[in-house]
């Protein structure tokens, strides 16, 4: 599973928020409206659409985005949901652990009571 840079993560967040496929121009416009740092300020210099297209191309190569080529301009959508992506990341990290039981125990020890109850319900299915 590929790790994401800041701009890739911002693009994926927008794609996950939108159910329909969207163009690079729309993504650029939406990115310019988002806070860019911890201070909540928006990007001072707007991104070039070519920058957004480069990010989308990289995300497509990583298997996270698909491009709809039927129309111009091309439209892009996330291949999986945010939940699926997060679960894959968790499985990847767990799979790399030499002591999976210790990792799971540590993880379970850090969840809230509500999350623990959710885990119990899910495991009881």
C-alpha positions as a Markdown table, in Angstrom:
| # | Residue | x | y | z |
|---|---|---|---|---|
| 1 | Unk | 0.0 | 0.0 | 0.0 |
| 2 | Unk | 1.4 | 3.3 | -1.0 |
| 3 | Unk | 2.0 | 6.1 | 1.4 |
| 4 | Unk | 0.6 | 9.5 | 0.6 |
| 5 | Unk | 2.2 | 12.9 | 0.6 |
| 6 | Unk | 0.3 | 15.9 | 1.8 |
| 7 | Unk | -1.0 | 17.0 | -1.5 |
| 8 | Unk | -1.9 | 13.4 | -2.5 |
| 9 | Unk | -3.8 | 13.0 | 0.9 |
| 10 | Unk | -5.6 | 16.3 | 0.2 |
| 11 | Unk | -6.7 | 15.1 | -3.2 |
| 12 | Unk | -7.8 | 11.7 | -1.9 |
| 13 | Unk | -9.8 | 13.4 | 0.9 |
| 14 | Unk | -11.7 | 15.4 | -1.8 |
| 15 | Unk | -12.3 | 12.4 | -4.0 |
| 16 | Unk | -13.6 | 10.4 | -1.0 |
| 17 | Unk | -15.9 | 13.3 | -0.1 |
| 18 | Unk | -17.4 | 13.3 | -3.6 |
| 19 | Unk | -19.4 | 10.3 | -4.8 |
| 20 | Unk | -19.2 | 11.4 | -8.4 |
| 21 | Unk | -16.0 | 11.6 | -10.5 |
| 22 | Unk | -14.6 | 15.1 | -10.8 |
| 23 | Unk | -12.2 | 16.9 | -13.1 |
| 24 | Unk | -8.7 | 18.1 | -12.2 |
| 25 | Unk | -9.9 | 21.7 | -12.6 |
| 26 | Unk | -12.6 | 21.1 | -10.0 |
| 27 | Unk | -10.1 | 19.5 | -7.7 |
| 28 | Unk | -7.8 | 22.5 | -8.1 |
| 29 | Unk | -10.6 | 24.9 | -7.2 |
| 30 | Unk | -11.6 | 22.8 | -4.2 |
| 31 | Unk | -8.0 | 22.5 | -3.0 |
| 32 | Unk | -7.6 | 26.3 | -3.1 |
| 33 | Unk | -10.6 | 26.6 | -0.8 |
| 34 | Unk | -9.1 | 24.2 | 1.9 |
| 35 | Unk | -7.0 | 25.3 | 4.8 |
| 36 | Unk | -3.3 | 24.5 | 3.9 |
| 37 | Unk | -1.8 | 24.5 | 7.4 |
| 38 | Unk | -2.2 | 24.3 | 11.1 |
| 39 | Unk | -3.2 | 28.0 | 11.2 |
| 40 | Unk | -6.3 | 27.3 | 9.1 |
| 41 | Unk | -5.2 | 29.7 | 6.3 |
| 42 | Unk | -5.9 | 28.8 | 2.7 |
| 43 | Unk | -3.2 | 28.4 | 0.1 |
| 44 | Unk | -1.7 | 31.8 | -0.8 |
| 45 | Unk | -0.8 | 30.8 | -4.3 |
| 46 | Unk | -3.3 | 28.6 | -6.2 |
| 47 | Unk | -2.1 | 25.3 | -7.6 |
| 48 | Unk | -1.6 | 24.9 | -11.3 |
| 49 | Unk | -3.9 | 22.3 | -12.9 |
| 50 | Unk | -0.8 | 20.5 | -14.2 |
| 51 | Unk | 0.3 | 20.0 | -10.6 |
| 52 | Unk | -3.1 | 18.4 | -9.8 |
| 53 | Unk | -2.9 | 16.3 | -12.9 |
| 54 | Unk | 0.6 | 15.1 | -11.9 |
| 55 | Unk | -0.7 | 14.1 | -8.4 |
| 56 | Unk | -3.7 | 12.3 | -10.0 |
| 57 | Unk | -1.4 | 10.4 | -12.4 |
| 58 | Unk | 0.7 | 9.3 | -9.4 |
| 59 | Unk | -2.4 | 8.2 | -7.5 |
| 60 | Unk | -3.6 | 6.3 | -10.5 |
| 61 | Unk | -0.2 | 4.5 | -10.7 |
| 62 | Unk | -0.6 | 3.6 | -7.0 |
| 63 | Unk | -4.0 | 2.1 | -7.8 |
| 64 | Unk | -5.9 | 4.6 | -5.7 |
| 65 | Unk | -7.6 | 6.6 | -8.5 |
| 66 | Unk | -9.2 | 5.7 | -11.7 |
| 67 | Unk | -9.6 | 8.0 | -14.7 |
| 68 | Unk | -12.8 | 8.1 | -16.8 |
| 69 | Unk | -11.5 | 8.7 | -20.3 |
| 70 | Unk | -15.0 | 8.7 | -22.0 |
| 71 | Unk | -15.2 | 12.5 | -21.8 |
| 72 | Unk | -13.0 | 15.5 | -22.0 |
| 73 | Unk | -11.8 | 16.7 | -19.6 |
| 74 | Unk | -11.1 | 13.4 | -17.9 |
| 75 | Unk | -12.8 | 12.8 | -14.6 |
| 76 | Unk | -11.3 | 11.0 | -11.6 |
| 77 | Unk | -12.7 | 9.0 | -8.8 |
| 78 | Unk | -11.3 | 7.1 | -5.8 |
| 79 | Unk | -11.1 | 3.3 | -6.5 |
| 80 | Unk | -12.0 | 2.4 | -2.9 |
| 81 | Unk | -13.6 | 4.1 | 0.1 |
| 82 | Unk | -11.7 | 5.9 | 2.8 |
| 83 | Unk | -12.6 | 3.0 | 5.2 |
| 84 | Unk | -11.3 | 0.4 | 2.7 |
| 85 | Unk | -8.0 | 2.3 | 2.3 |
| 86 | Unk | -7.6 | 2.7 | 6.1 |
| 87 | Unk | -8.3 | -1.0 | 6.7 |
| 88 | Unk | -5.7 | -1.9 | 4.0 |
| 89 | Unk | -3.1 | 0.3 | 5.7 |
| 90 | Unk | -3.9 | -1.3 | 9.1 |
| 91 | Unk | -3.6 | -4.8 | 7.6 |
| 92 | Unk | -0.3 | -3.9 | 5.9 |
| 93 | Unk | 1.2 | -2.6 | 9.2 |
| 94 | Unk | -0.1 | -5.6 | 11.1 |
| 95 | Unk | 1.3 | -7.9 | 8.4 |
| 96 | Unk | 4.8 | -6.5 | 8.8 |
| 97 | Unk | 4.8 | -7.1 | 12.6 |
| 98 | Unk | 6.9 | -9.9 | 13.9 |
| 99 | Unk | 4.6 | -10.3 | 16.9 |
| 100 | Unk | 1.1 | -9.7 | 15.7 |
| 101 | Unk | -0.5 | -10.6 | 19.0 |
| 102 | Unk | 1.5 | -7.9 | 20.8 |
| 103 | Unk | 0.6 | -5.3 | 18.2 |
| 104 | Unk | -3.1 | -6.2 | 18.5 |
| 105 | Unk | -3.0 | -6.1 | 22.3 |
| 106 | Unk | -1.3 | -2.7 | 22.2 |
| 107 | Unk | -3.9 | -1.4 | 19.7 |
| 108 | Unk | -6.8 | -2.8 | 21.7 |
| 109 | Unk | -5.4 | -1.3 | 24.9 |
| 110 | Unk | -5.5 | 2.2 | 23.3 |
| 111 | Unk | -9.0 | 2.3 | 22.0 |
| 112 | Unk | -11.8 | 4.1 | 23.8 |
| 113 | Unk | -14.6 | 2.2 | 25.6 |
| 114 | Unk | -17.0 | 3.0 | 22.8 |
| 115 | Unk | -14.5 | 1.7 | 20.2 |
| 116 | Unk | -13.9 | -1.5 | 22.3 |
| 117 | Unk | -17.7 | -2.1 | 22.4 |
| 118 | Unk | -17.8 | -1.7 | 18.6 |
| 119 | Unk | -15.0 | -4.2 | 18.2 |
| 120 | Unk | -16.9 | -6.7 | 20.5 |
| 121 | Unk | -20.0 | -6.3 | 18.4 |
| 122 | Unk | -18.1 | -6.7 | 15.1 |
| 123 | Unk | -16.3 | -9.8 | 16.4 |
| 124 | Unk | -19.5 | -11.3 | 17.6 |
| 125 | Unk | -21.0 | -11.4 | 14.1 |
